[in-house]
Amino acid sequence: MFRFILASLLLIGLIDSIYSIDYCTANLCSSGLPNVGCNPPPLSGGPQCFGRSPVVVPITASLRSLILDQHNSRRSLIATGRLSPFFPARRMPTLVWDDELASQAGHNARSCVFQHDRCRNTVDFRWAGQNLAIKQFYGQTITVETLINDFVRMWWDEHFDTTTGHIDSYPSNHVGPAIGHFTQIASDRTWAVGCAMQNWLQDGMWITYYFVCNYSFTNIVNQPVYVRGTTAEGCMTGQDSRYQGLCSVNEVVQSVP
């Protein structure tokens, strides 16, 4: 038996460690919002982890490759017009891994609280987005690889409830089934991702895996998720050799509104 929950930043308005950045004082978040990197939970987990045997799930090199492939193979589908009814993308970059986005994702994951942090921005990424997912189960064994595949697939499957109108202009006050996980993955101003995972035992029986992915850009209301056009005609560095229709990893993308 299992329970599956997803969450995404359905919309966000235009809001203004291991790194030598003081997230508590850096001017990274608008309106005085706290940055998740300011006084983050220790490796042992936040207060809500107490008594739940929390464990940080290491995101190994092979898991990083899996996460990137799960994202980029799907971005390739939409960029080349192979995902009906959506139009091809003019300039869809290949996602690459970013360690700082992953570090910020880890600060959220170690809270053991399934909830978006209010700000996860970095110096390089002032409009960072986020997808969350959590799965709870007992009486069975599920590999981390299977969990990641399932999480990204469920985010992407929101395309069934997304229209071309949503893509051309991300809606404000969206009513209906969630679309924000899908649009986050399909964003053409997103070029970097970093993820983290936490494991704990809920209520003494539910094996819980909490997955957090942070992105270099987020959904912006009344702006396009991606610009339609001839596949890859806007790529300044050519197409990626592995993912058809995506720009090469050398493409320089401005992750700003």
C-alpha positions, -999 to 999 in steps of 0.1 A, spaced: 0 0 0 12 35 -7 3 72 -6 15 96 -33 14 134 -31 27 161 -54 31 198 -50 44 226 -72 46 263 -72 15 267 -94 23 304 -100 45 330 -88 45 367 -94 75 388 -103 95 386 -70 126 401 -67 267 263 32 290 250 9 291 283 -8 306 316 4 271 332 5 254 344 36 218 336 27 206 354 58 219 388 46 222 384 8 196 404 -11 182 374 -28 145 374 -18 118 400 -22 97 415 6 119 402 33 110 366 26 133 341 44 158 322 22 158 284 28 196 286 30 194 309 60 198 287 92 189 255 73 183 222 91 214 202 101 222 169 84 204 151 111 172 168 100 149 196 113 126 195 143 98 177 125 122 148 117 127 141 154 119 105 163 114 95 127 148 80 119 156 106 91 182 98 65 195 120 37 194 100 5 227 106 -14 221 119 -49 250 99 -66 264 106 -100 242 79 -114 211 94 -98 220 128 -112 223 113 -146 189 97 -142 172 129 -131 187 148 -160 177 121 -185 141 120 -171 138 157 -176 157 161 -209 141 132 -227 107 147 -220 118 182 -229 129 167 -262 94 154 -269 78 188 -266 106 207 -283 102 186 -314 64 188 -314 60 151 -305 37 159 -276 2 166 -288 -13 192 -289 17 213 -281 38 232 -307 75 228 -312 99 250 -291 121 275 -308 149 274 -282 147 247 -255 180 243 -236 193 210 -223 191 209 -185 224 206 -166 230 198 -129 237 227 -105 251 219 -71 239 250 -54 203 244 -65 207 209 -52 221 222 -19 191 246 -15 168 217 -23 184 197 5 177 224 30 140 219 22 141 181 21 158 179 55 129 197 71 108 166 69 79 189 60 62 185 27 59 222 19 74 247 -5 100 270 10 92 307 5 124 315 -13 153 294 -26 170 320 -48 208 321 -53 231 348 -67 230 331 -101 193 322 -100 171 350 -87 138 334 -99 144 298 -89 114 274 -92 106 242 -73 88 209 -77 80 186 -48 68 151 -44 64 126 -16 56 89 -14 47 68 16 44 31 16 47 0 38 50 -37 32 71 -33 0 105 -23 -12 109 4 -39 142 15 -52 153 52 -53 156 49 -91 120 38 -94 108 66 -71 126 92 -91 111 78 -124 77 79 -108 80 114 -94 92 130 -127 66 110 -147 37 122 -125 49 158 -127 51 155 -165 17 138 -168 1 171 -159 4 179 -196 -29 160 -201 -46 190 -182 -25 217 -199 -35 236 -230 -16 255 -256 -31 287 -241 -14 278 -208 19 275 -226 15 308 -244 7 327 -212 10 311 -178 -24 316 -161 -30 336 -129 -55 322 -105 -56 289 -123 -86 268 -113 -86 230 -121 -61 202 -121 -25 211 -114 -3 221 -143 26 237 -126 49 207 -124 47 201 -161 52 237 -171 82 240 -147 98 211 -166 89 225 -200 101 260 -194 126 273 -220 142 297 -196 151 268 -173 185 254 -180 197 240 -147 183 218 -120 194 204 -87 175 179 -65 176 163 -31 158 135 -12 150 127 24 138 94 39 120 89 72 95 67 90 61 83 95 39 72 123 61 42 130 50 24 98 50 46 66 83 45 48 85 81 34 106 95 6 104 133 0 119 146 -33 127 182 -40 139 196 -73 149 233 -77 152 249 -111 170 279 -125 137 296 -134 101 294 -124 66 298 -138 59 335 -144 23 346 -146 12 361 -180 45 350 -196 50 321 -220 63 288 -206 82 285 -238 82 303 -272 68 282 -300 85 281 -334 106 259 -357 124 233 -335 158 247 -323 159 275 -348 168 299 -319 196 277 -305 228 298 -309 251 268 -301 234 242 -322 214 212 -310 224 187 -284 239 155 -297 218 133 -274 185 150 -270 168 159 -303 155 194 -305 172 207 -274 200 233 -276 235 221 -266 247 223 -230 268 253 -241 237 275 -247 237 306 -226 202 313 -213 191 343 -193 169 330 -165 150 362 -160 115 374 -167 
